[in-house]
């Protein structure tokens, strides 16, 4: 960016990149549990539970990432305006592309960790290297014609190709799951709630344009509630429901202990 565009263009891209990594950082906290679990299951040759771990962990990762990602994409303009100034609002399209690239990259994380536990991760490592090189080359080509959007697309395109055409098919074959199973247990449950979430966020922004971090937070929370209200009863598995129930119970205990008036 600094070589082909004015140096001031580095700042908005850096800000968009940092924001787009937020859902990954939150999702990563959950994914840190997968590698030791996968190593133990692989060590005992428990392939049935290993496949279940892949399906569940990928669905949960998407269930964490998607509502946050939807908020970043739909509320990108007001978020950038409130955070760094109205002059950065036009770069919300760059943020949206980077969030999509981050989502596609994250889809591979559970599979990559399981492949690592099975000592079958060589292809993933090679494709990560190839994706990095392709990212750089494409960005150099596209930045000269499309500016910062070209750099973002230079990140997106190699990630799409490496994920959906190389690493994901290989991981599914090694782990032993077919496309029908993956669609039924991962993508349909996690992606279907995105539609009403986007509709709710768009409707709220239209009738109540956020002009403060407080209103922005309320709209974001409403979008996440819509996603959770559909995902938990219809798409989630037992793990997600138990986790959500535990969070609610902890919240009730905390409120009774710290917020309720004492007699």
N, C-alpha and C positions, 0 to 999 in steps of 0.2 A: 504493500500500500504506500509506504513511504517513498518507494522508488518511482512509482508510476502516477501517483496522485499527490496533490498538495499535502504537506505533512499534517495539516489540521484534520485530514480525513482519518487519521489513525485513531483519534479519540472516540468518535461515534462507533467505529467498528469494535474497538476494545470494550466499550460499554455494552454493546449488543451481545458480544461474545460472553461477557461475564454473566449477563442476565440469562442467556440461553443455557448456561451450565448449571443454573440453580436447581432445576428439576433433577438433573443427574446427581448432584451432590446430595440431595435429600434421599433419592432412591438408593444411592450407594450404601447408605447406612444399613439398609435391609440386606443388600446383596453380599455384604461382608460375611454373612452366615453360611453362604452356599458352599464355598470351597471345602471347609472341614466336613460338612455333611456329605457332600458328594464323594470325598476321599474315603470316608468310612463306608458308604454304601458300595462303592466300587471295590473296596478291599474285601468285602464280604460277598461280592458278586451278586448283589441284590439289584438286578436290572429293572425289576418292576417298580420298586420304590425310587430308583434313580430316574426313570422316566417320569414318574409322578412329581419328583422334585423339580425337574425341568419345566413341566407344564405349570405347576403351581407358582414357582418362583418367577417365571416370565410373566404370568398373568398378574401377579401381585406387583411386580415392578412397573408394568404398564398402568395398573390401577393407581399407583402412587404418582407416576410421571404425568399422565394425561390431564388430570384436572388442573395441575399447576401449569402445564404447557398451554392448555386452552386459555387460561387467564393471561399468560404472558402474550400470546398472539392477539387475543381480542382486546386486551387493555394496554397494548404496547404504546400507542400514542400518548394517552394520558399519563402512563407510568413514566415515560421518558420526559414528558413535559414537566411533571411534578418533581422528578428527581434531578435532572440536569438542565432543564430549560426547554422552551418551546422550539428553539432552533434544532433540537435533536429529534423532534416528533416525526419528521419525514423518514427517519431511519428505522421506523417500526417494521417496514418490509424486510429489512436486513435481519432484524431480530426474529421475525417469523420464519425465515428460511433457516436460520441457525438453530432455532428450536426444533424444526422438523429434522434437520441433520442430527441433532443431539438425540432425538427420539429414536431414529433408525439405528444409530450407533448403540444406544442403550439396549435395544431389542436383543443384541447379540451377547450382552454381558452374562446372563445366566448360562447360556449355552457355552460361552467361552470358559467360564469357571468350571463347568462340568467336564469339558474336554481337557482342561488342565489337570483336573483330578484323575482323569483316565489316561494321562500322558499321551493325548491325541491332539495337542494344540499347535502342532507345527504349522499347519495350514493357516490357522488364525493369525499366528505371528507373522508369517510371510505376507498375508493379505493386509495386515496392519501397516507393514512397511511399504507395500505397494500403494496402499491408499494414501499414505502421507506424501509419497513422491507425486502421485497423480494430482493430489490436492494442490501442491505447490505449482506444478506445471499448468494445470487448468486455471488457477488463480492468476498466474502471470498473463495467460492469453486473454481471459475474460475481463480482467480489471481494466484493460486498455479500452474496451468497448462499452462495458456496462458499469464501470465504477465499483462501488462497494457491493452492490448486488452481485456483480460478477465474481467477486471474491467469495461471497457466501455460497453462490452456486458451485464454485470450485470445490467447496467443502462438501456440499450436498451430493453431487453427482457420483463421485467415487465411492462415497459411503453407501449409496443405494445399490450400486453395481456389486460391490464387495459383499454386502449383507445378503441381498435377495438372490443373487445369482451364483455365489460361490460358497461363502462360509455357512449360511443358514441351511442350505440343502445338505451340505456335508455333515453339519452337526446333527440334523434330524436323522440322517442315515446311520451315524455312529451311535446315537442315543437310542434309536429304534422307534421313532414316531413318524407317522405319515401326515400328509398335509391336511387330511380331513380331521384327524384328531387335534392337530394344532389349531385349526380354525375353530373347532367346536369348543375347545377348552381354554384357548388363550385369546384369540383375536375377536371373536364375536362377543364374548362377555365383557372384554375391556374396551372395545371400540364403540359398541352400540350406545352406551351412555354419553359419548362425546357429542352426538347430535343434539339432544335436548340441552346439554350443557352450553354448547355454542349458541343455541337459540335463546336460552335464558340470559346469557351474558350480553348478547347483542341487544335484546329487548331492554335490559336494565340500563345499558349505556345510552340507548336512544331516549329513554324517558327520564333518566337521572344521570346526566353527564358528570363523571367524577371530577371534582375540582379541588380535592384534598386527599391526603393519604388515608384519612378516615373513611371517606366515601369510597375510595378505591378499594380499601380493605373489605368493606361491607359487600361490595359487588363481587369481589373475588371469593369471599366466603360463601355467598349465595350460590355462585357457580359450582364451587366444590361440594356444597350440600346437595345440589341437584344431581351431580355425578354420583355421589355416594348413595343417595336415595334410590337410584336405579341399579347401581352396580352391586351393592351389598345384598339385596334380596333376590336378584335375578341372575347375576353373573358370578358372584363370589363363591368361593368354596368354604369349607369348614374352617380353614386356617384364618381367612380374612374375617369371618364372622366372630370367631373366638377373640381375635385381636381387637376388633372394634368393641366387642362387649367388655373386654378388659379395660380399654381406654375409657369407656363410659363409666364403668364402675370406679375407676381411679379418680375420674373427674368428680363424681358424686361424693366420694370419700373426702377429697380435697376441699370441696365446697362446704361440706358439713363441718369439717374441722377448722377451716380458716375463714370462711365467708359468712356462715350463719351467725346471727347474734347470740351471744352467750347469756344465759339466765343466771 
